[in-house]
Amino acid sequence: MPIRILPPILANQIAAGEVVERPSSVVKELVENSLDAGANRIEIDIDKGGAKLIRIRDNGCGVARDELVLALSRHATSKVATLDDLEGICSLGFRGEALASISSVSRLSFTSRTQDQSEAWQAEAEGREMDVTIRPAAHPVGTTVEVVDLFFNTPARRKFMRSEKTEFAHIDELVRRIALSRFDVTLLLRHNDKLVRQYRAASTVQEQERRLAAVCGTPFMHHALAIESEHSDVRLRGWLATPAGARPQNDLQYTYVNGRMMRDKLINHAIRQAYDELLGPDRFAAYVLYIELDPRQVDVNVHPAKHEVRFHQARLIHDFIYQALFSALHQVDSQEPLAMSEVSLPATEGPDYPGQAARTDWYGAEHGYRAPAEVREGARQGEPGDAMGSDRTSPGCESRTANGGQGGHGVSQPPQAPSREALRGMAALLTTLPGLQVPNLTTNKPQNDAPLDATPRALTLVEGCYLLVELGGRLALLRLVVAERRLLRHWLLEGWGQGLAAQPLLLPVSFKLPKSQHVVAAEQENLLKRMGLELKSGGRDTMILTRVPALLRQTDLARLLPELLQLLEGLSAASDAEQAEVLCQWLVEQGLASDKQYDFATATRLLDELVSQLADPLSDKRLLRPLSLAATLAEFAQE
C-alpha cells in the first residue's frame, strides 16, 4: 500500500480516539474550554449518560462570529501562538484538537456571543464531511456547546460504551474533581433533566471547606489536616487525612498542578512514601493537594489526555512533596491526643445530591456538618492565642499545618495567666481533663449569672455528650444532642420547599397496614416524598418502603412508618407551616438518639455552626447551662 496523506475526516477521527475516550472525556474538554474563557458559572446537562446529549453552557467571553468556523477546525486555538507560549502554558487547553475531534464523531452545535456583538451565532457540524453551517441565534454573552448522538457514525466505538449509570458515574467524578480545582466557579450538573450536583462559587475559607466537605464527605473532614508549604518558587497546599482517616480504596486522591487535574506517577510516589510507615497494606491515603510552580518548569504536553506532566526538576519536586507531607503527618502524630473520633463512622457513604435539597452537602450518612474554617486568617498569620495556628520549620521548606479535625487540640499560644485562686478553685473539677486552657475566672462573683452574649470557646468534652465552653470568662455546659437537633431542624426547615434527598434502601422494607393508613399514605404521597420517603403498594394490606432520607437510614423503619402515618393523619387539617415544623422536629428526634456520643472535633463544629447559623441560640437553658464554681472556690478560701 503506498504512502499517502490521511483525509482530514479520518485524521480527526483518529485524533478523537485519543481525545474522546468516553462521554466524560467530552465533558472534560468542553468544561476546560469554558474555564479558559473566563466563565464563573458552568451548567452541564447530560442525557442517557452522555450518549444522547452533552450540553455545556457558560458565561465566558464567547467566540466571535468570524472565528466560529475556525474554532471547529483542527489545530485551531487562541491559547498558544509561538514556541515561547508552548514552554509556559497557563491555560488548560492548547492543542486545538478537542472541538474538531468531537465534531467528527457526533452532531455538534456551537452557539456563542461576545460582549461586542448584538446577537449570537450558531455553528453546526455533523459527522463525516464536517461541513460547518452558521446562522443567527438567541443567546446571552457566553457559549453553549451541544454534543448529540456521540459515536453515531463510529459504531465500533459506540459498542464499547458502558451502561448509562457507569458513564454518568465517570462524568460525576470528573465534575467533583473540577469543583475542587476551581472554588471560584459555580458548577451545576443535571442528568436526564434532574439536578444532581450544585457547587456554588466559594470565596471564603468557610465556603471552600464547605465545598470540600460536599465532595469528599464528612469522614474525610473529621481527619483532615490543612497544609501549606513553600520552597523557592514551588508551593504545596491543600488537605490530607491523618492515618486514622485512611480509606479501604483510593477513591479520595486528588492532585492538581497549576490548577490542572493530575494522576502523575512522580507525585503519587512521593505521597505514598510520606505515608509509608503509617498505613497498612490494605489502606489508602486520602488527600486534596495543589502544587503551584512556574509554568516554564513543567511540561504539560506529554500525555494525550494531559493526566501526567514532566517536571524539569523532578527530583526536587518529589523530595519537596515528600518532606512537606512527612513533616506534617509526623508533627501531628506526635501530639496528644491523636484519636480523632469517639464515634464509629460508616466505612462507606450513600450518594448525596446537593441539588435535590438545600443543605444536603452538610449532612449525610452520619448527619455530619460542613468542615469548619479551622485554617483562619489569624492562624495563617500566626496570631497569638489562636489554638489552630502552628508554624513549623523543616529542612529545605517552611511548612504550616493546621489540624482540621481536632478543634482546640492544635498547638496553641500560652493562654493569659489566671489568678492563683482561680486555678486552685478549678482544680477539683478540671484536673482530669487533658489539654485544657483555663479561663481567667474571678473568685468573688458567682457564675450562674454569666452573660451568654459573648463568643463561646470550646474547652473540652465531658462524658462524650456535653461540651465545656467558656463565655466571657465563665464556664457553661453545652448539651450536644440538643445542639445537633436544633441545627438539623433549622436546615430541614430551610430546605423544606425543595424536599429532602431520598436514598435507596438496599433491602426494601414491607409493612402490613390497616386500610385507613393506606388511605393516608395515598393522600399524603407528596408530603412523604418531600420528607424523602417513597412507598409503593405491595398488594392488599402491604406497603413497601423503597427510599428514605439519610436521617432515618439507621432507625427501626418497621416501627416508625406506622407512627408517621398516624402523625400525618392528625396533621391533615394543619397549615403547611405547621406541618413543616412538626415533621422536621419528628425527623430529627427519630434520626438522632438522645444518648449519642460525640468526639471533640464534631462538638467544636457544632458549637461554631450553632453560633453562626441560629439567632441567639445560647439563651436557652435546655441547650446551655452556666456552671457555678462558687462553692468550690469558697472551700479553697477556707483552707
PAFIFI-84973 format. One record per residue (C-alpha): x, z, y; residue in one letter. Coordinates in steps of 0.05 Angstrom, whole numbers, padded with zeros to 5 digits, always signed. Each point is the difference from the previous one (the first is absolute). Layout:
XZYA
...
% end
This chain:
+00000+00000+00000M
+00031-00020+00067P
+00014+00050+00056I
-00052-00002+00055R
-00028+00040+00058I
-00060+00042-00019L
-00066-00018+00034P
-00017+00051+00055P
-00063+00026-00037I
+00040+00012-00064L
+00055+00034+00038A
-00050+00046+00033N
-00033+00017-00066Q
+00067+00017-00030I
+00015+00044+00061A
-00068+00032-00010A
+00023+00023-00068G
+00050+00045+00036E
-00042+00020+00060V
-00070+00005-00033V
+00008+00039-00064E
-00071+00028+00003R
-00054+00015+00052P
+00038+00061+00026S
+00058-00046+00017S
-00046-00040+00046V
-00024+00064+00033V
+00072+00023+00010K
+00022-00065+00034E
-00061-00004+00045L
+00001+00073+00021V
+00074-00005+00016E
-00015-00060+00044N
-00053+00042+00036S
+00050+00056+00011L
+00052-00049+00026D
-00053-00026+00049A
-00006+00070+00030G
-00068+00018-00029A
-00021+00073+00002N
-00065-00011-00039R
-00003-00039-00066I
-00062-00010-00043E
+00008-00023-00072I
-00060-00027-00038D
+00005-00014-00074I
-00050-00031-00048D
+00007+00000-00075K
+00069+00032+00002G
+00025-00055+00046G
-00015-00058-00046A
-00062-00021+00040K
+00019+00021+00071L
+00056+00032+00040I
-00014+00008+00074R
+00050+00031+00048I
-00024+00012+00072R
+00046+00028+00055D
+00002+00009+00075N
+00071-00026+00008G
+00027-00051+00050C
-00030-00060-00037G
+00025-00071-00009V
-00008-00054+00052A
-00041-00062-00017R
+00059-00047+00004D
+00037+00041-00053E
-00056+00009-00051L
+00019-00061-00042V
+00074+00019+00005L
-00017+00071-00023A
-00025-00028-00067L
+00062-00042-00010S
+00057+00022-00045R
+00061+00033+00032H
-00038+00008+00066A
+00011+00067+00034T
+00006+00032+00068S
+00044+00057-00023K
+00068-00031-00009V
+00032-00060+00034A
+00075+00008-00009T
+00050+00028-00049L
+00009+00061+00045D
-00075+00014-00006D
+00007-00002-00076L
+00056+00051+00001E
-00042+00051+00038G
-00072-00007-00024I
-00048+00049+00031C
-00065-00032-00023S
-00033+00007-00068L
-00007-00075-00011G
+00050-00054+00017F
+00003-00055-00053R
-00063-00038+00022G
-00023-00013-00071E
-00060+00047-00008A
-00057-00039+00033L
+00023-00067-00029A
+00007+00029-00070S
-00067+00036+00002I
-00037-00061+00027S
+00029-00042-00057S
-00036+00042-00053V
-00064+00018+00037S
-00051-00020+00052R
+00028+00029+00064L
-00029+00006+00070S
+00040+00026+00059F
-00039+00020+00062T
+00038+00025+00061S
-00004+00010+00074R
+00054+00021+00050T
-00011+00038+00064Q
+00010-00063+00042D
-00052-00041-00037Q
-00073-00001+00019S
-00022-00016-00071E
+00025+00008-00071A
+00020-00056-00048W
-00004-00004-00075Q
+00047-00038-00046A
-00021-00014-00072E
+00044-00023-00058A
-00020-00010-00072E
+00038-00011-00064G
+00040-00060-00019R
+00003-00044+00061E
+00002+00059+00048M
-00029-00042+00057D
-00012+00046+00059V
-00063-00007+00042T
-00010+00036+00066I
-00065+00017+00034R
-00024+00050+00053P
-00025+00068-00022A
-00025+00066+00026A
+00051+00056-00007H
+00029+00056+00043P
+00074+00003+00017V
+00036+00006-00066G
-00001-00035-00067T
-00043-00005-00062T
+00028-00031-00064V
-00048-00015-00057E
+00027-00017-00069V
-00056-00024-00046V
+00003-00017-00075D
+00073+00019-00011L
+00034-00044-00053F
-00062-00045-00005F
+00046-00061-00008N
+00051+00033-00046T
-00041+00022-00061P
+00062+00024-00037A
+00015+00050+00056R
-00072+00023+00004R
-00001+00012-00075K
+00054+00053+00007F
-00039+00041+00052M
-00023+00067-00025R
-00069+00032+00006S
-00033+00010+00067E
+00013+00075-00004K
+00074-00008-00015T
+00012-00051+00055E
-00035+00043+00051F
+00040+00061-00022A
+00063-00039+00018H
-00029-00017+00069I
-00021+00073+00010D
+00070+00024-00016E
+00030-00051+00048L
-00045+00023+00057V
+00020+00072-00014R
+00073-00020+00007R
-00014-00037+00065I
-00039+00060+00026A
+00062+00043-00009L
+00046-00051+00033S
-00041-00008+00065R
-00035+00063+00023F
-00017-00034+00066D
-00046-00052-00032V
-00072+00009-00021T
-00013-00029-00069L
-00067-00013-00033L
-00007-00025-00071L
-00067-00025-00029R
-00014-00023-00070H
-00064-00039-00015N
-00027+00020+00069D
+00013+00074-00013K
+00047+00040+00044L
+00052+00030-00046V
+00058+00022+00045R
+00001+00017+00073Q
+00065+00022+00032Y
-00006+00013+00075R
+00059-00007+00045A
+00041+00064+00003A
+00041+00017+00061S
+00012+00075-00006T
+00038+00037-00055V
-00065+00031-00024Q
-00035-00067-00006E
+00060-00030-00036Q
+00000+00057-00050E
-00075-00009-00008R
+00011-00072-00020R
+00057+00021-00046L
-00047+00049-00034A
-00053-00054-00007A
+00049-00048-00034V
+00042+00048-00041C
-00050+00056-00014G
-00004+00074+00011T
+00047+00021-00058P
+00056-00042+00032F
-00010+00034+00067M
+00001+00069-00033H
+00072-00014-00021H
+00024-00046+00056A
+00064+00010+00038L
+00007-00036+00067A
+00071-00027+00006I
+00037-00033+00057E
+00074-00017-00004S
+00045-00045+00040E
+00071-00025-00008H
+00033-00051+00046S
-00054-00053+00011D
-00038+00014-00065V
-00062+00045+00001R
-00039+00029-00058L
-00067+00034+00009R
-00064+00012-00038G
-00027+00047-00053W
+00022+00018-00070L
-00031+00047-00051A
+00038+00060-00027T
+00013+00001-00075P
-00063+00043-00008A
-00039-00061+00027G
+00029-00050-00050A
-00049-00046-00034R
-00009-00026-00071P
+00005-00072+00025Q
+00036-00036+00056N
-00062-00018+00039D
+00019+00036+00065L
+00066-00031+00018Q
+00000-00037+00067Y
+00062-00024+00036T
+00006-00042+00063Y
+00059-00034+00033V
-00012-00015+00074N
-00075+00003-00014G
+00004-00048-00059R
-00027+00023-00068M
+00057+00006-00051M
+00012+00010-00073R
+00075-00004+00006D
+00045+00020-00059K
+00053+00031+00044L
-00049+00044+00037I
-00035+00021-00064N
+00066+00018-00033H
+00021+00044+00059A
-00067+00037-00003I
+00003+00010-00075R
+00070+00029+00007Q
-00023+00049+00053A
-00054+00025-00048Y
+00045-00006-00062D
+00006+00073-00021E
-00067+00022+00028L
-00048-00043-00042L
-00013-00005-00074G
+00003-00067-00036P
-00076-00006+00001D
-00009+00016+00074R
+00005-00047+00060F
+00015+00015+00073A
-00051-00013+00054A
+00021-00022+00069Y
-00015-00042+00062V
+00066-00018+00034L
+00018-00044+00059Y
+00070-00028+00010I
+00016-00029+00069E
+00064-00036+00017L
+00027-00059+00040D
-00035-00063-00027P
+00068-00035+00000R
+00024+00050-00052Q
-00052-00020-00052V
-00018-00067-00032D
-00074-00006-00016V
+00004-00071-00026N
+00024+00015-00071V
-00066+00005-00038H
-00058-00050-00004P
-00051+00055+00013A
+00046+00039+00048K
-00003+00062-00045H
+00075+00010+00001E
+00053-00003+00054V
+00075-00003+00003R
+00037+00051+00043F
+00065-00021+00032H
+00027+00070-00011Q
-00036+00015-00066A
+00043+00059-00021R
-00008+00035+00068L
-00076-00008-00003I
-00003+00025-00072H
+00042+00062+00014D
-00037+00015+00064F
-00068-00001-00034I
+00026+00041-00058Y
+00033+00052+00045Q
-00060+00008+00046A
-00050+00009-00057L
+00046+00043-00043F
+00013+00047+00059S
-00074+00006+00018A
-00022+00014-00072L
+00053+00052-00014H
-00007+00035+00067Q
-00073+00010-00013V
+00014+00018-00073D
+00044+00058+00023S
-00056+00031+00042Q
-00047+00052-00029E
-00056-00004-00017P
+00003-00072-00024L
-00064+00000-00042A
-00047-00046+00037M
-00067+00017-00030S
-00038+00055-00034E
-00056-00050-00014V
+00008-00050-00056S
-00015-00069+00029L
-00026-00056-00044P
+00053-00047-00026A
-00041-00061+00021T
-00050-00013+00054E
-00063-00040+00000G
-00004-00059+00048P
-00017+00019+00071D
-00030-00049+00048Y
+00006+00022+00072P
-00045-00056+00024G
-00061+00025-00037Q
-00007+00067+00035A
+00033+00033+00059A
+00056+00049-00016R
+00007-00020-00073T
+00075-00009+00012D
+00002+00076+00012W
-00029+00024-00066Y
+00003-00029-00070G
+00003+00026-00071A
+00027+00067+00024E
-00039-00001+00066H
+00067+00002+00037G
+00012-00013+00073Y
+00041-00046+00042R
+00072+00022+00005A
+00013+00043+00061P
+00049-00021+00053A
+00056+00041-00029E
+00053-00041+00035V
-00019+00013+00072R
+00037-00022+00062E
+00023+00071+00012G
+00030+00004-00069A
+00035-00066+00009R
+00031+00025+00064Q
+00020+00066-00033G
-00044+00044+00043E
+00013+00074-00014P
-00054+00037-00036G
-00029-00061-00036D
-00001+00018-00073A
+00001-00074-00021M
+00063-00020+00036G
+00063-00006-00041S
+00065-00033+00022D
+00050-00017-00054R
+00069-00031+00003T
+00031-00033-00061S
+00063-00042-00008P
-00008-00068+00032G
-00071+00009+00026C
-00045+00045+00041E
-00064+00016-00038S
-00062+00037+00021R
-00050+00020-00053T
-00067+00033+00006A
-00039+00028-00059N
-00066-00035+00003G
-00030+00043-00054G
+00023+00071+00014Q
-00030+00015+00068G
+00037+00060+00027G
+00052+00004-00056H
+00048-00046+00036G
+00064+00024+00035V
-00021+00034+00064S
+00030+00029+00062Q
+00003+00076+00003P
-00066+00029+00026P
-00006+00043+00061Q
+00025+00070-00019A
-00059+00047-00010P
+00002+00072+00020S
+00026+00051-00050R
-00067+00035-00002E
-00037-00064-00015A
+00048-00017-00057L
-00007+00068-00031R
-00076-00003+00007G
-00004-00067-00036M
+00049+00017-00055A
-00051+00035-00044A
-00045-00061+00001L
+00047-00059+00001L
+00066+00017-00034T
-00021-00035-00065T
-00015-00066+00035L
+00062-00047-00001P
+00025-00040+00059G
-00046+00033+00051L
+00012-00006+00075Q
-00028+00065+00030V
-00037-00007+00066P
+00014+00047+00057N
-00057+00050-00005L
-00015+00056+00048T
-00005+00070-00027T
-00049+00029+00049N
-00058-00049-00007K
-00047-00010-00059P
-00002-00070-00026Q
-00072-00008-00021N
-00016-00022+00072D
+00053-00054+00000A
-00022-00063+00037P
-00011-00059-00046L
+00010-00055+00052D
+00076-00004-00010A
+00032-00054-00043T
+00007+00030-00070P
+00065-00002-00039R
+00003+00003-00076A
+00042+00056-00028L
-00010+00005-00075T
-00049-00006-00057L
-00037+00061-00026V
-00026+00000-00072E
-00004-00075+00000G
-00066-00003+00038C
+00015+00030+00069Y
+00049-00020+00055L
+00031+00052+00044L
+00004-00028+00071V
+00025+00025+00067E
-00042-00010+00062L
+00027+00021+00067G
+00046+00053-00031G
-00053+00028-00048R
-00015-00010-00073L
-00062-00030-00032A
-00021-00023-00069L
-00029-00070-00012L
-00045-00011-00059R
+00024-00067-00026L
-00059-00023-00043V
-00047+00011+00059V
+00047-00039+00045A
+00003-00058-00049E
-00076-00001-00007R
-00008-00001+00076R
+00047-00059+00006L
-00031-00039-00057L
-00069+00012+00026R
+00022-00024+00069H
+00031-00064-00028W
-00060-00014-00046L
-00048+00006+00058L
+00044-00047+00041E
-00002-00053-00054G
-00071+00012-00023W
-00025-00064+00031G
+00047-00043-00042Q
-00006+00042-00062G
+00051+00029-00048L
+00045-00043-00044A
-00026+00000-00071A
+00050+00005-00057Q
-00018-00025-00070P
-00003+00049-00057L
+00042-00016-00061L
-00057+00023-00044L
-00069-00004+00032P
-00043+00063-00005V
-00071-00003-00029S
-00056+00047+00021F
-00069+00014-00026K
-00044+00012+00060L
-00075+00013+00009P
-00042-00056+00028K
-00005+00034+00068S
+00075-00003+00009Q
+00002-00072-00023H
-00048-00014+00058V
+00045+00039+00048V
+00062-00038-00023A
-00036-00067+00012A
-00026+00020+00068E
+00067+00029+00024Q
+00044-00055-00030E
+00029-00019+00068N
+00015+00073+00018L
+00034+00011-00067L
+00043-00062+00011K
+00019+00027+00069R
+00024+00062-00036M
+00043-00043-00046G
-00046+00009-00061L
-00025-00060-00040E
-00053+00007-00053L
-00033-00049-00047K
-00057+00007-00049S
+00018+00013-00073G
-00070-00010-00026G
-00060+00047-00005R
+00021+00068+00028D
+00075-00014+00005T
+00043-00014+00061M
+00073-00021-00001I
+00049+00021+00054L
+00054-00053+00009T
+00035+00016+00066R
+00013+00064+00039V
+00037+00020+00064P
+00070+00028-00007A
-00025+00070+00017L
-00042+00004-00064L
+00046-00032-00051R
+00023+00067-00028Q
-00068+00034+00000T
-00054+00011-00053D
-00041-00062+00015L
-00051+00013-00055A
-00019+00064+00037R
+00007-00025+00071L
-00043-00063-00001L
-00067+00034-00018P
+00016+00053+00053E
+00014-00055+00051L
-00065-00037-00016L
-00039+00065+00011Q
+00036+00008+00066L
-00018-00071+00021L
-00072+00011-00019E
-00003+00059+00047G
+00033-00040+00056L
-00049-00059-00004S
-00034+00021+00064A
+00063+00019+00038A
+00032-00043+00055S
+00062-00042-00013D
+00044+00050+00038A
-00027+00059-00040E
+00011-00037-00065Q
+00071-00016+00020A
+00015+00073+00017E
-00029+00028-00065V
+00030-00053-00046L
+00070+00002+00030C
+00000+00076-00006Q
-00023-00007-00073W
+00055-00050-00015L
+00056+00044+00026V
-00027+00062-00034E
-00004-00035-00067Q
+00066-00038+00008G
+00043+00060+00022L
+00001+00062-00044A
-00001+00065+00038S
+00060+00026-00039D
+00044-00062+00013K
+00074+00015+00007Q
+00045-00032+00053Y
+00073-00011+00014D
+00032+00015+00067F
+00007-00074+00019A
-00074-00014-00011T
-00019+00064+00036A
+00042-00019+00060T
-00032-00069+00003R
-00069+00031-00004L
+00016+00044+00060L
+00026-00059+00040D
-00061-00042-00016E
-00047+00058+00015L
+00028+00009+00070V
+00004-00074+00016S
-00066-00024-00030Q
-00051+00054+00014L
-00023+00032+00065A
+00016+00075+00003D
+00006+00008-00076P
+00036+00067+00001L
-00054+00041+00034S
-00040+00008-00065D
+00019+00064-00037K
-00022-00030-00066R
+00058-00047+00009L
+00053+00040+00037L
+00006+00075+00006R
+00050+00038+00043P
+00043+00052-00035L
+00013+00068+00030S
+00066+00035-00013L
-00018+00059+00044A
-00006+00049-00058A
+00067-00021-00029T
+00034+00004+00068L
-00030+00069+00011A
+00027+00025-00066E
+00070-00024+00017F
-00004+00031+00068A
-00015+00068-00031Q
+00060-00001-00048E
% end
